[in-house]
Amino acid sequence: MSKGRDRMVYRRPDGTWVNKRNDSDRASTVNETQKEAEKAAREMLRNQGGGELTTKGVDGKIRSKDTIAPGNDPNPPKDTEN
């Protein structure tokens, strides 16, 4: 279930990477690289009190999801990706 403070990082057709709140129409930041956009999204989520960060790859498919503390993940992943 997506909350408003959750964020999405994805690539625009012009090649830039966007960090956007799920309940917003406009991007919070526009970055040259995916890494920069993810870093900005993580910092904003920490400042907001936590939430879910979803990152899409170049192909537009979800590449990873990560719960940023102090968010509450009732079923934390067992993998070591994040």
mmCIF file of the N, C-alpha and C atoms, coordinates in Angstrom:
data_MODEL
# 
_entry.id   MODEL 
# 
loop_
_atom_site.group_PDB 
_atom_site.id 
_atom_site.type_symbol 
_atom_site.label_atom_id 
_atom_site.label_alt_id 
_atom_site.label_comp_id 
_atom_site.label_asym_id 
_atom_site.label_entity_id 
_atom_site.label_seq_id 
_atom_site.pdbx_PDB_ins_code 
_atom_site.Cartn_x 
_atom_site.Cartn_y 
_atom_site.Cartn_z 
_atom_site.occupancy 
_atom_site.B_iso_or_equiv 
_atom_site.pdbx_formal_charge 
_atom_site.auth_seq_id 
_atom_site.auth_comp_id 
_atom_site.auth_asym_id 
_atom_site.auth_atom_id 
_atom_site.pdbx_PDB_model_num 
ATOM 1   N N  . MET A 1 1  ? 0.835  -1.165  0.000   1.00 0.00 ? 1  MET A N  1 
ATOM 2   C CA . MET A 1 1  ? 0.000  0.000   0.000   1.00 0.00 ? 1  MET A CA 1 
ATOM 3   C C  . MET A 1 1  ? 0.891  1.243   0.000   1.00 0.00 ? 1  MET A C  1 
ATOM 4   N N  . SER A 1 2  ? 0.691  2.077   -0.963  1.00 0.00 ? 2  SER A N  1 
ATOM 5   C CA . SER A 1 2  ? 1.528  3.255   -1.139  1.00 0.00 ? 2  SER A CA 1 
ATOM 6   C C  . SER A 1 2  ? 0.994  4.423   -0.323  1.00 0.00 ? 2  SER A C  1 
ATOM 7   N N  . LYS A 1 3  ? 1.879  5.043   0.435   1.00 0.00 ? 3  LYS A N  1 
ATOM 8   C CA . LYS A 1 3  ? 1.520  6.239   1.177   1.00 0.00 ? 3  LYS A CA 1 
ATOM 9   C C  . LYS A 1 3  ? 2.067  7.445   0.420   1.00 0.00 ? 3  LYS A C  1 
ATOM 10  N N  . GLY A 1 4  ? 1.538  8.605   0.698   1.00 0.00 ? 4  GLY A N  1 
ATOM 11  C CA . GLY A 1 4  ? 1.952  9.808   -0.003  1.00 0.00 ? 4  GLY A CA 1 
ATOM 12  C C  . GLY A 1 4  ? 3.415  10.129  0.117   1.00 0.00 ? 4  GLY A C  1 
ATOM 13  N N  . ARG A 1 5  ? 4.024  9.805   1.269   1.00 0.00 ? 5  ARG A N  1 
ATOM 14  C CA . ARG A 1 5  ? 5.429  10.182  1.429   1.00 0.00 ? 5  ARG A CA 1 
ATOM 15  C C  . ARG A 1 5  ? 6.382  9.217   0.734   1.00 0.00 ? 5  ARG A C  1 
ATOM 16  N N  . ASP A 1 6  ? 5.892  8.090   0.245   1.00 0.00 ? 6  ASP A N  1 
ATOM 17  C CA . ASP A 1 6  ? 6.738  7.151   -0.488  1.00 0.00 ? 6  ASP A CA 1 
ATOM 18  C C  . ASP A 1 6  ? 7.247  7.806   -1.765  1.00 0.00 ? 6  ASP A C  1 
ATOM 19  N N  . ARG A 1 7  ? 8.406  7.345   -2.231  1.00 0.00 ? 7  ARG A N  1 
ATOM 20  C CA . ARG A 1 7  ? 9.042  7.969   -3.394  1.00 0.00 ? 7  ARG A CA 1 
ATOM 21  C C  . ARG A 1 7  ? 9.361  6.968   -4.492  1.00 0.00 ? 7  ARG A C  1 
ATOM 22  N N  . MET A 1 8  ? 9.440  7.478   -5.721  1.00 0.00 ? 8  MET A N  1 
ATOM 23  C CA . MET A 1 8  ? 9.756  6.684   -6.900  1.00 0.00 ? 8  MET A CA 1 
ATOM 24  C C  . MET A 1 8  ? 10.913 7.356   -7.630  1.00 0.00 ? 8  MET A C  1 
ATOM 25  N N  . VAL A 1 9  ? 11.875 6.556   -8.085  1.00 0.00 ? 9  VAL A N  1 
ATOM 26  C CA . VAL A 1 9  ? 12.978 7.044   -8.918  1.00 0.00 ? 9  VAL A CA 1 
ATOM 27  C C  . VAL A 1 9  ? 12.830 6.342   -10.266 1.00 0.00 ? 9  VAL A C  1 
ATOM 28  N N  . TYR A 1 10 ? 12.787 7.134   -11.341 1.00 0.00 ? 10 TYR A N  1 
ATOM 29  C CA . TYR A 1 10 ? 12.643 6.559   -12.678 1.00 0.00 ? 10 TYR A CA 1 
ATOM 30  C C  . TYR A 1 10 ? 13.309 7.464   -13.710 1.00 0.00 ? 10 TYR A C  1 
ATOM 31  N N  . ARG A 1 11 ? 13.469 6.928   -14.910 1.00 0.00 ? 11 ARG A N  1 
ATOM 32  C CA . ARG A 1 11 ? 14.140 7.653   -15.991 1.00 0.00 ? 11 ARG A CA 1 
ATOM 33  C C  . ARG A 1 11 ? 13.117 8.285   -16.922 1.00 0.00 ? 11 ARG A C  1 
ATOM 34  N N  . ARG A 1 12 ? 13.361 9.543   -17.272 1.00 0.00 ? 12 ARG A N  1 
ATOM 35  C CA . ARG A 1 12 ? 12.526 10.253  -18.248 1.00 0.00 ? 12 ARG A CA 1 
ATOM 36  C C  . ARG A 1 12 ? 13.004 9.920   -19.665 1.00 0.00 ? 12 ARG A C  1 
ATOM 37  N N  . PRO A 1 13 ? 12.167 10.154  -20.664 1.00 0.00 ? 13 PRO A N  1 
ATOM 38  C CA . PRO A 1 13 ? 12.585 9.910   -22.055 1.00 0.00 ? 13 PRO A CA 1 
ATOM 39  C C  . PRO A 1 13 ? 13.812 10.723  -22.481 1.00 0.00 ? 13 PRO A C  1 
ATOM 40  N N  . ASP A 1 14 ? 14.037 11.884  -21.842 1.00 0.00 ? 14 ASP A N  1 
ATOM 41  C CA . ASP A 1 14 ? 15.201 12.704  -22.208 1.00 0.00 ? 14 ASP A CA 1 
ATOM 42  C C  . ASP A 1 14 ? 16.496 12.207  -21.557 1.00 0.00 ? 14 ASP A C  1 
ATOM 43  N N  . GLY A 1 15 ? 16.408 11.128  -20.752 1.00 0.00 ? 15 GLY A N  1 
ATOM 44  C CA . GLY A 1 15 ? 17.598 10.536  -20.169 1.00 0.00 ? 15 GLY A CA 1 
ATOM 45  C C  . GLY A 1 15 ? 17.912 10.976  -18.750 1.00 0.00 ? 15 GLY A C  1 
ATOM 46  N N  . THR A 1 16 ? 17.172 11.951  -18.224 1.00 0.00 ? 16 THR A N  1 
ATOM 47  C CA . THR A 1 16 ? 17.398 12.381  -16.852 1.00 0.00 ? 16 THR A CA 1 
ATOM 48  C C  . THR A 1 16 ? 16.636 11.466  -15.891 1.00 0.00 ? 16 THR A C  1 
ATOM 49  N N  . TRP A 1 17 ? 17.087 11.460  -14.634 1.00 0.00 ? 17 TRP A N  1 
ATOM 50  C CA . TRP A 1 17 ? 16.465 10.622  -13.606 1.00 0.00 ? 17 TRP A CA 1 
ATOM 51  C C  . TRP A 1 17 ? 15.682 11.493  -12.647 1.00 0.00 ? 17 TRP A C  1 
ATOM 52  N N  . VAL A 1 18 ? 14.477 11.044  -12.298 1.00 0.00 ? 18 VAL A N  1 
ATOM 53  C CA . VAL A 1 18 ? 13.542 11.809  -11.490 1.00 0.00 ? 18 VAL A CA 1 
ATOM 54  C C  . VAL A 1 18 ? 13.365 11.170  -10.116 1.00 0.00 ? 18 VAL A C  1 
ATOM 55  N N  . ASN A 1 19 ? 13.316 11.996  -9.096  1.00 0.00 ? 19 ASN A N  1 
ATOM 56  C CA . ASN A 1 19 ? 12.967 11.608  -7.727  1.00 0.00 ? 19 ASN A CA 1 
ATOM 57  C C  . ASN A 1 19 ? 11.641 12.305  -7.449  1.00 0.00 ? 19 ASN A C  1 
ATOM 58  N N  . LYS A 1 20 ? 10.571 11.513  -7.247  1.00 0.00 ? 20 LYS A N  1 
ATOM 59  C CA . LYS A 1 20 ? 9.241  12.091  -7.126  1.00 0.00 ? 20 LYS A CA 1 
ATOM 60  C C  . LYS A 1 20 ? 8.460  11.437  -6.005  1.00 0.00 ? 20 LYS A C  1 
ATOM 61  N N  . ARG A 1 21 ? 7.741  12.245  -5.219  1.00 0.00 ? 21 ARG A N  1 
ATOM 62  C CA . ARG A 1 21 ? 6.797  11.699  -4.236  1.00 0.00 ? 21 ARG A CA 1 
ATOM 63  C C  . ARG A 1 21 ? 5.639  11.075  -4.988  1.00 0.00 ? 21 ARG A C  1 
ATOM 64  N N  . ASN A 1 22 ? 5.103  9.979   -4.466  1.00 0.00 ? 22 ASN A N  1 
ATOM 65  C CA . ASN A 1 22 ? 4.019  9.277   -5.151  1.00 0.00 ? 22 ASN A CA 1 
ATOM 66  C C  . ASN A 1 22 ? 2.741  10.101  -5.246  1.00 0.00 ? 22 ASN A C  1 
ATOM 67  N N  . ASP A 1 23 ? 2.509  11.017  -4.311  1.00 0.00 ? 23 ASP A N  1 
ATOM 68  C CA . ASP A 1 23 ? 1.284  11.813  -4.344  1.00 0.00 ? 23 ASP A CA 1 
ATOM 69  C C  . ASP A 1 23 ? 1.474  13.169  -5.038  1.00 0.00 ? 23 ASP A C  1 
ATOM 70  N N  . SER A 1 24 ? 2.603  13.365  -5.711  1.00 0.00 ? 24 SER A N  1 
ATOM 71  C CA . SER A 1 24 ? 2.910  14.637  -6.348  1.00 0.00 ? 24 SER A CA 1 
ATOM 72  C C  . SER A 1 24 ? 2.853  14.519  -7.872  1.00 0.00 ? 24 SER A C  1 
ATOM 73  N N  . ASP A 1 25 ? 2.541  15.638  -8.522  1.00 0.00 ? 25 ASP A N  1 
ATOM 74  C CA . ASP A 1 25 ? 2.550  15.662  -9.980  1.00 0.00 ? 25 ASP A CA 1 
ATOM 75  C C  . ASP A 1 25 ? 3.909  16.080  -10.540 1.00 0.00 ? 25 ASP A C  1 
ATOM 76  N N  . ARG A 1 26 ? 4.696  16.772  -9.721  1.00 0.00 ? 26 ARG A N  1 
ATOM 77  C CA . ARG A 1 26 ? 5.982  17.287  -10.170 1.00 0.00 ? 26 ARG A CA 1 
ATOM 78  C C  . ARG A 1 26 ? 7.132  16.571  -9.476  1.00 0.00 ? 26 ARG A C  1 
ATOM 79  N N  . ALA A 1 27 ? 8.262  16.558  -10.147 1.00 0.00 ? 27 ALA A N  1 
ATOM 80  C CA . ALA A 1 27 ? 9.463  15.933  -9.599  1.00 0.00 ? 27 ALA A CA 1 
ATOM 81  C C  . ALA A 1 27 ? 10.038 16.782  -8.477  1.00 0.00 ? 27 ALA A C  1 
ATOM 82  N N  . SER A 1 28 ? 10.539 16.121  -7.439  1.00 0.00 ? 28 SER A N  1 
ATOM 83  C CA . SER A 1 28 ? 11.237 16.829  -6.362  1.00 0.00 ? 28 SER A CA 1 
ATOM 84  C C  . SER A 1 28 ? 12.628 17.225  -6.821  1.00 0.00 ? 28 SER A C  1 
ATOM 85  N N  . THR A 1 29 ? 13.317 16.277  -7.490  1.00 0.00 ? 29 THR A N  1 
ATOM 86  C CA . THR A 1 29 ? 14.620 16.581  -8.075  1.00 0.00 ? 29 THR A CA 1 
ATOM 87  C C  . THR A 1 29 ? 14.717 15.905  -9.439  1.00 0.00 ? 29 THR A C  1 
ATOM 88  N N  . VAL A 1 30 ? 15.517 16.495  -10.303 1.00 0.00 ? 30 VAL A N  1 
ATOM 89  C CA . VAL A 1 30 ? 15.850 15.906  -11.605 1.00 0.00 ? 30 VAL A CA 1 
ATOM 90  C C  . VAL A 1 30 ? 17.366 15.808  -11.633 1.00 0.00 ? 30 VAL A C  1 
ATOM 91  N N  . ASN A 1 31 ? 17.882 14.588  -11.845 1.00 0.00 ? 31 ASN A N  1 
ATOM 92  C CA . ASN A 1 31 ? 19.315 14.342  -11.747 1.00 0.00 ? 31 ASN A CA 1 
ATOM 93  C C  . ASN A 1 31 ? 19.854 13.732  -13.031 1.00 0.00 ? 31 ASN A C  1 
ATOM 94  N N  . GLU A 1 32 ? 21.169 13.835  -13.194 1.00 0.00 ? 32 GLU A N  1 
ATOM 95  C CA . GLU A 1 32 ? 21.834 13.268  -14.362 1.00 0.00 ? 32 GLU A CA 1 
ATOM 96  C C  . GLU A 1 32 ? 21.968 11.745  -14.262 1.00 0.00 ? 32 GLU A C  1 
ATOM 97  N N  . THR A 1 33 ? 22.127 11.227  -13.026 1.00 0.00 ? 33 THR A N  1 
ATOM 98  C CA . THR A 1 33 ? 22.326 9.783   -12.858 1.00 0.00 ? 33 THR A CA 1 
ATOM 99  C C  . THR A 1 33 ? 21.292 9.204   -11.891 1.00 0.00 ? 33 THR A C  1 
ATOM 100 N N  . GLN A 1 34 ? 21.082 7.903   -12.019 1.00 0.00 ? 34 GLN A N  1 
ATOM 101 C CA . GLN A 1 34 ? 20.168 7.193   -11.138 1.00 0.00 ? 34 GLN A CA 1 
ATOM 102 C C  . GLN A 1 34 ? 20.684 7.234   -9.697  1.00 0.00 ? 34 GLN A C  1 
ATOM 103 N N  . LYS A 1 35 ? 21.981 7.107   -9.527  1.00 0.00 ? 35 LYS A N  1 
ATOM 104 C CA . LYS A 1 35 ? 22.587 7.115   -8.195  1.00 0.00 ? 35 LYS A CA 1 
ATOM 105 C C  . LYS A 1 35 ? 22.306 8.428   -7.473  1.00 0.00 ? 35 LYS A C  1 
ATOM 106 N N  . GLU A 1 36 ? 22.436 9.559   -8.184  1.00 0.00 ? 36 GLU A N  1 
ATOM 107 C CA . GLU A 1 36 ? 22.157 10.860  -7.579  1.00 0.00 ? 36 GLU A CA 1 
ATOM 108 C C  . GLU A 1 36 ? 20.692 10.981  -7.180  1.00 0.00 ? 36 GLU A C  1 
ATOM 109 N N  . ALA A 1 37 ? 19.795 10.502  -8.036  1.00 0.00 ? 37 ALA A N  1 
ATOM 110 C CA . ALA A 1 37 ? 18.360 10.570  -7.746  1.00 0.00 ? 37 ALA A CA 1 
ATOM 111 C C  . ALA A 1 37 ? 18.011 9.703   -6.535  1.00 0.00 ? 37 ALA A C  1 
ATOM 112 N N  . GLU A 1 38 ? 18.594 8.498   -6.440  1.00 0.00 ? 38 GLU A N  1 
ATOM 113 C CA . GLU A 1 38 ? 18.344 7.631   -5.297  1.00 0.00 ? 38 GLU A CA 1 
ATOM 114 C C  . GLU A 1 38 ? 18.865 8.258   -4.005  1.00 0.00 ? 38 GLU A C  1 
ATOM 115 N N  . LYS A 1 39 ? 20.028 8.863   -4.067  1.00 0.00 ? 39 LYS A N  1 
ATOM 116 C CA . LYS A 1 39 ? 20.607 9.498   -2.882  1.00 0.00 ? 39 LYS A CA 1 
ATOM 117 C C  . LYS A 1 39 ? 19.702 10.623  -2.379  1.00 0.00 ? 39 LYS A C  1 
ATOM 118 N N  . ALA A 1 40 ? 19.205 11.449  -3.302  1.00 0.00 ? 40 ALA A N  1 
ATOM 119 C CA . ALA A 1 40 ? 18.310 12.548  -2.924  1.00 0.00 ? 40 ALA A CA 1 
ATOM 120 C C  . ALA A 1 40 ? 17.009 12.000  -2.344  1.00 0.00 ? 40 ALA A C  1 
ATOM 121 N N  . ALA A 1 41 ? 16.469 10.942  -2.937  1.00 0.00 ? 41 ALA A N  1 
ATOM 122 C CA . ALA A 1 41 ? 15.215 10.348  -2.456  1.00 0.00 ? 41 ALA A CA 1 
ATOM 123 C C  . ALA A 1 41 ? 15.388 9.777   -1.055  1.00 0.00 ? 41 ALA A C  1 
ATOM 124 N N  . ARG A 1 42 ? 16.497 9.077   -0.812  1.00 0.00 ? 42 ARG A N  1 
ATOM 125 C CA . ARG A 1 42 ? 16.749 8.496   0.513   1.00 0.00 ? 42 ARG A CA 1 
ATOM 126 C C  . ARG A 1 42 ? 16.833 9.589   1.583   1.00 0.00 ? 42 ARG A C  1 
ATOM 127 N N  . GLU A 1 43 ? 17.541 10.660  1.266   1.00 0.00 ? 43 GLU A N  1 
ATOM 128 C CA . GLU A 1 43 ? 17.678 11.747  2.236   1.00 0.00 ? 43 GLU A CA 1 
ATOM 129 C C  . GLU A 1 43 ? 16.325 12.393  2.526   1.00 0.00 ? 43 GLU A C  1 
ATOM 130 N N  . MET A 1 44 ? 15.526 12.620  1.491   1.00 0.00 ? 44 MET A N  1 
ATOM 131 C CA . MET A 1 44 ? 14.208 13.224  1.689   1.00 0.00 ? 44 MET A CA 1 
ATOM 132 C C  . MET A 1 44 ? 13.303 12.307  2.514   1.00 0.00 ? 44 MET A C  1 
ATOM 133 N N  . LEU A 1 45 ? 13.363 11.002  2.258   1.00 0.00 ? 45 LEU A N  1 
ATOM 134 C CA . LEU A 1 45 ? 12.556 10.060  3.036   1.00 0.00 ? 45 LEU A CA 1 
ATOM 135 C C  . LEU A 1 45 ? 12.970 10.050  4.506   1.00 0.00 ? 45 LEU A C  1 
ATOM 136 N N  . ARG A 1 46 ? 14.272 10.071  4.776   1.00 0.00 ? 46 ARG A N  1 
ATOM 137 C CA . ARG A 1 46 ? 14.740 10.115  6.165   1.00 0.00 ? 46 ARG A CA 1 
ATOM 138 C C  . ARG A 1 46 ? 14.231 11.372  6.866   1.00 0.00 ? 46 ARG A C  1 
ATOM 139 N N  . ASN A 1 47 ? 14.278 12.505  6.157   1.00 0.00 ? 47 ASN A N  1 
ATOM 140 C CA . ASN A 1 47 ? 13.832 13.773  6.737   1.00 0.00 ? 47 ASN A CA 1 
ATOM 141 C C  . ASN A 1 47 ? 12.322 13.794  6.973   1.00 0.00 ? 47 ASN A C  1 
ATOM 142 N N  . GLN A 1 48 ? 11.559 13.051  6.192   1.00 0.00 ? 48 GLN A N  1 
ATOM 143 C CA . GLN A 1 48 ? 10.099 12.993  6.308   1.00 0.00 ? 48 GLN A CA 1 
ATOM 144 C C  . GLN A 1 48 ? 9.634  11.988  7.344   1.00 0.00 ? 48 GLN A C  1 
ATOM 145 N N  . GLY A 1 49 ? 10.528 11.177  7.876   1.00 0.00 ? 49 GLY A N  1 
ATOM 146 C CA . GLY A 1 49 ? 10.120 10.184  8.859   1.00 0.00 ? 49 GLY A CA 1 
ATOM 147 C C  . GLY A 1 49 ? 10.061 8.783   8.304   1.00 0.00 ? 49 GLY A C  1 
ATOM 148 N N  . GLY A 1 50 ? 10.679 8.538   7.171   1.00 0.00 ? 50 GLY A N  1 
ATOM 149 C CA . GLY A 1 50 ? 10.751 7.197   6.608   1.00 0.00 ? 50 GLY A CA 1 
ATOM 150 C C  . GLY A 1 50 ? 9.680  6.936   5.564   1.00 0.00 ? 50 GLY A C  1 
ATOM 151 N N  . GLY A 1 51 ? 9.825  5.818   4.878   1.00 0.00 ? 51 GLY A N  1 
ATOM 152 C CA . GLY A 1 51 ? 8.880  5.425   3.838   1.00 0.00 ? 51 GLY A CA 1 
ATOM 153 C C  . GLY A 1 51 ? 9.522  4.446   2.874   1.00 0.00 ? 51 GLY A C  1 
ATOM 154 N N  . GLU A 1 52 ? 8.827  4.175   1.790   1.00 0.00 ? 52 GLU A N  1 
ATOM 155 C CA . GLU A 1 52 ? 9.272  3.194   0.803   1.00 0.00 ? 52 GLU A CA 1 
ATOM 156 C C  . GLU A 1 52 ? 9.872  3.897   -0.420  1.00 0.00 ? 52 GLU A C  1 
ATOM 157 N N  . LEU A 1 53 ? 11.041 3.438   -0.843  1.00 0.00 ? 53 LEU A N  1 
ATOM 158 C CA . LEU A 1 53 ? 11.690 3.942   -2.054  1.00 0.00 ? 53 LEU A CA 1 
ATOM 159 C C  . LEU A 1 53 ? 11.617 2.860   -3.114  1.00 0.00 ? 53 LEU A C  1 
ATOM 160 N N  . THR A 1 54 ? 10.994 3.177   -4.247  1.00 0.00 ? 54 THR A N  1 
ATOM 161 C CA . THR A 1 54 ? 10.901 2.257   -5.376  1.00 0.00 ? 54 THR A CA 1 
ATOM 162 C C  . THR A 1 54 ? 11.754 2.805   -6.501  1.00 0.00 ? 54 THR A C  1 
ATOM 163 N N  . THR A 1 55 ? 12.649 1.967   -7.028  1.00 0.00 ? 55 THR A N  1 
ATOM 164 C CA . THR A 1 55 ? 13.539 2.377   -8.116  1.00 0.00 ? 55 THR A CA 1 
ATOM 165 C C  . THR A 1 55 ? 13.215 1.562   -9.358  1.00 0.00 ? 55 THR A C  1 
ATOM 166 N N  . LYS A 1 56 ? 12.992 2.270   -10.474 1.00 0.00 ? 56 LYS A N  1 
ATOM 167 C CA . LYS A 1 56 ? 12.760 1.608   -11.758 1.00 0.00 ? 56 LYS A CA 1 
ATOM 168 C C  . LYS A 1 56 ? 14.039 1.670   -12.584 1.00 0.00 ? 56 LYS A C  1 
ATOM 169 N N  . GLY A 1 57 ? 14.281 0.635   -13.367 1.00 0.00 ? 57 GLY A N  1 
ATOM 170 C CA . GLY A 1 57 ? 15.445 0.588   -14.231 1.00 0.00 ? 57 GLY A CA 1 
ATOM 171 C C  . GLY A 1 57 ? 15.216 1.347   -15.526 1.00 0.00 ? 57 GLY A C  1 
ATOM 172 N N  . VAL A 1 58 ? 16.178 1.282   -16.421 1.00 0.00 ? 58 VAL A N  1 
ATOM 173 C CA . VAL A 1 58 ? 16.105 1.961   -17.719 1.00 0.00 ? 58 VAL A CA 1 
ATOM 174 C C  . VAL A 1 58 ? 14.903 1.456   -18.515 1.00 0.00 ? 58 VAL A C  1 
ATOM 175 N N  . ASP A 1 59 ? 14.548 0.173   -18.343 1.00 0.00 ? 59 ASP A N  1 
ATOM 176 C CA . ASP A 1 59 ? 13.434 -0.417  -19.080 1.00 0.00 ? 59 ASP A CA 1 
ATOM 177 C C  . ASP A 1 59 ? 12.069 -0.074  -18.485 1.00 0.00 ? 59 ASP A C  1 
ATOM 178 N N  . GLY A 1 60 ? 12.033 0.649   -17.358 1.00 0.00 ? 60 GLY A N  1 
ATOM 179 C CA . GLY A 1 60 ? 10.776 1.047   -16.744 1.00 0.00 ? 60 GLY A CA 1 
ATOM 180 C C  . GLY A 1 60 ? 10.202 0.035   -15.767 1.00 0.00 ? 60 GLY A C  1 
ATOM 181 N N  . LYS A 1 61 ? 10.849 -1.114  -15.620 1.00 0.00 ? 61 LYS A N  1 
ATOM 182 C CA . LYS A 1 61 ? 10.387 -2.133  -14.686 1.00 0.00 ? 61 LYS A CA 1 
ATOM 183 C C  . LYS A 1 61 ? 10.994 -1.881  -13.304 1.00 0.00 ? 61 LYS A C  1 
ATOM 184 N N  . ILE A 1 62 ? 10.258 -2.258  -12.267 1.00 0.00 ? 62 ILE A N  1 
ATOM 185 C CA . ILE A 1 62 ? 10.743 -2.068  -10.903 1.00 0.00 ? 62 ILE A CA 1 
ATOM 186 C C  . ILE A 1 62 ? 12.008 -2.890  -10.709 1.00 0.00 ? 62 ILE A C  1 
ATOM 187 N N  . ARG A 1 63 ? 13.060 -2.208  -10.294 1.00 0.00 ? 63 ARG A N  1 
ATOM 188 C CA . ARG A 1 63 ? 14.356 -2.837  -10.080 1.00 0.00 ? 63 ARG A CA 1 
ATOM 189 C C  . ARG A 1 63 ? 14.576 -3.186  -8.617  1.00 0.00 ? 63 ARG A C  1 
ATOM 190 N N  . SER A 1 64 ? 14.142 -2.289  -7.722  1.00 0.00 ? 64 SER A N  1 
ATOM 191 C CA . SER A 1 64 ? 14.293 -2.571  -6.298  1.00 0.00 ? 64 SER A CA 1 
ATOM 192 C C  . SER A 1 64 ? 13.318 -1.730  -5.489  1.00 0.00 ? 64 SER A C  1 
ATOM 193 N N  . LYS A 1 65 ? 13.042 -2.227  -4.277  1.00 0.00 ? 65 LYS A N  1 
ATOM 194 C CA . LYS A 1 65 ? 12.233 -1.507  -3.295  1.00 0.00 ? 65 LYS A CA 1 
ATOM 195 C C  . LYS A 1 65 ? 13.001 -1.556  -1.988  1.00 0.00 ? 65 LYS A C  1 
ATOM 196 N N  . ASP A 1 66 ? 12.947 -0.459  -1.259  1.00 0.00 ? 66 ASP A N  1 
ATOM 197 C CA . ASP A 1 66 ? 13.670 -0.398  -0.004  1.00 0.00 ? 66 ASP A CA 1 
ATOM 198 C C  . ASP A 1 66 ? 12.873 0.449   0.979   1.00 0.00 ? 66 ASP A C  1 
ATOM 199 N N  . THR A 1 67 ? 12.733 -0.037  2.198   1.00 0.00 ? 67 THR A N  1 
ATOM 200 C CA . THR A 1 67 ? 12.089 0.730   3.251   1.00 0.00 ? 67 THR A CA 1 
ATOM 201 C C  . THR A 1 67 ? 13.169 1.531   3.966   1.00 0.00 ? 67 THR A C  1 
ATOM 202 N N  . ILE A 1 68 ? 12.969 2.832   3.999   1.00 0.00 ? 68 ILE A N  1 
ATOM 203 C CA . ILE A 1 68 ? 13.928 3.736   4.618   1.00 0.00 ? 68 ILE A CA 1 
ATOM 204 C C  . ILE A 1 68 ? 13.475 4.010   6.055   1.00 0.00 ? 68 ILE A C  1 
ATOM 205 N N  . ALA A 1 69 ? 14.375 3.789   7.013   1.00 0.00 ? 69 ALA A N  1 
ATOM 206 C CA . ALA A 1 69 ? 14.052 4.001   8.427   1.00 0.00 ? 69 ALA A CA 1 
ATOM 207 C C  . ALA A 1 69 ? 13.733 5.466   8.654   1.00 0.00 ? 69 ALA A C  1 
ATOM 208 N N  . PRO A 1 70 ? 12.875 5.792   9.564   1.00 0.00 ? 70 PRO A N  1 
ATOM 209 C CA . PRO A 1 70 ? 12.179 4.949   10.510  1.00 0.00 ? 70 PRO A CA 1 
ATOM 210 C C  . PRO A 1 70 ? 10.861 4.404   9.988   1.00 0.00 ? 70 PRO A C  1 
ATOM 211 N N  . GLY A 1 71 ? 10.782 4.084   8.719   1.00 0.00 ? 71 GLY A N  1 
ATOM 212 C CA . GLY A 1 71 ? 9.586  3.459   8.170   1.00 0.00 ? 71 GLY A CA 1 
ATOM 213 C C  . GLY A 1 71 ? 9.339  2.108   8.813   1.00 0.00 ? 71 GLY A C  1 
ATOM 214 N N  . ASN A 1 72 ? 8.123  1.592   8.714   1.00 0.00 ? 72 ASN A N  1 
ATOM 215 C CA . ASN A 1 72 ? 7.774  0.332   9.344   1.00 0.00 ? 72 ASN A CA 1 
ATOM 216 C C  . ASN A 1 72 ? 7.485  -0.699  8.266   1.00 0.00 ? 72 ASN A C  1 
ATOM 217 N N  . ASP A 1 73 ? 8.334  -1.706  8.155   1.00 0.00 ? 73 ASP A N  1 
ATOM 218 C CA . ASP A 1 73 ? 8.148  -2.786  7.197   1.00 0.00 ? 73 ASP A CA 1 
ATOM 219 C C  . ASP A 1 73 ? 7.752  -4.039  7.971   1.00 0.00 ? 73 ASP A C  1 
ATOM 220 N N  . PRO A 1 74 ? 6.468  -4.423  7.941   1.00 0.00 ? 74 PRO A N  1 
ATOM 221 C CA . PRO A 1 74 ? 6.036  -5.567  8.734   1.00 0.00 ? 74 PRO A CA 1 
ATOM 222 C C  . PRO A 1 74 ? 6.628  -6.894  8.261   1.00 0.00 ? 74 PRO A C  1 
ATOM 223 N N  . ASN A 1 75 ? 7.057  -6.974  7.021   1.00 0.00 ? 75 ASN A N  1 
ATOM 224 C CA . ASN A 1 75 ? 7.658  -8.182  6.464   1.00 0.00 ? 75 ASN A CA 1 
ATOM 225 C C  . ASN A 1 75 ? 8.983  -7.837  5.804   1.00 0.00 ? 75 ASN A C  1 
ATOM 226 N N  . PRO A 1 76 ? 10.035 -7.598  6.581   1.00 0.00 ? 76 PRO A N  1 
ATOM 227 C CA . PRO A 1 76 ? 11.308 -7.202  5.990   1.00 0.00 ? 76 PRO A CA 1 
ATOM 228 C C  . PRO A 1 76 ? 11.863 -8.310  5.098   1.00 0.00 ? 76 PRO A C  1 
ATOM 229 N N  . PRO A 1 77 ? 12.563 -7.924  4.021   1.00 0.00 ? 77 PRO A N  1 
ATOM 230 C CA . PRO A 1 77 ? 13.111 -8.924  3.106   1.00 0.00 ? 77 PRO A CA 1 
ATOM 231 C C  . PRO A 1 77 ? 14.216 -9.734  3.759   1.00 0.00 ? 77 PRO A C  1 
ATOM 232 N N  . LYS A 1 78 ? 14.357 -10.977 3.314   1.00 0.00 ? 78 LYS A N  1 
ATOM 233 C CA . LYS A 1 78 ? 15.393 -11.858 3.852   1.00 0.00 ? 78 LYS A CA 1 
ATOM 234 C C  . LYS A 1 78 ? 16.697 -11.749 3.054   1.00 0.00 ? 78 LYS A C  1 
ATOM 235 N N  . ASP A 1 79 ? 16.644 -11.056 1.899   1.00 0.00 ? 79 ASP A N  1 
ATOM 236 C CA . ASP A 1 79 ? 17.837 -10.969 1.057   1.00 0.00 ? 79 ASP A CA 1 
ATOM 237 C C  . ASP A 1 79 ? 18.820 -9.933  1.599   1.00 0.00 ? 79 ASP A C  1 
ATOM 238 N N  . THR A 1 80 ? 19.957 -9.827  0.959   1.00 0.00 ? 80 THR A N  1 
ATOM 239 C CA . THR A 1 80 ? 20.998 -8.903  1.401   1.00 0.00 ? 80 THR A CA 1 
ATOM 240 C C  . THR A 1 80 ? 21.214 -7.779  0.390   1.00 0.00 ? 80 THR A C  1 
ATOM 241 N N  . GLU A 1 81 ? 20.217 -7.493  -0.450  1.00 0.00 ? 81 GLU A N  1 
ATOM 242 C CA . GLU A 1 81 ? 20.351 -6.462  -1.471  1.00 0.00 ? 81 GLU A CA 1 
ATOM 243 C C  . GLU A 1 81 ? 20.576 -5.086  -0.850  1.00 0.00 ? 81 GLU A C  1 
ATOM 244 N N  . ASN A 1 82 ? 19.814 -4.747  0.188   1.00 0.00 ? 82 ASN A N  1 
ATOM 245 C CA . ASN A 1 82 ? 19.893 -3.405  0.789   1.00 0.00 ? 82 ASN A CA 1 
ATOM 246 C C  . ASN A 1 82 ? 20.255 -3.469  2.231   1.00 0.00 ? 82 ASN A C  1 
# 
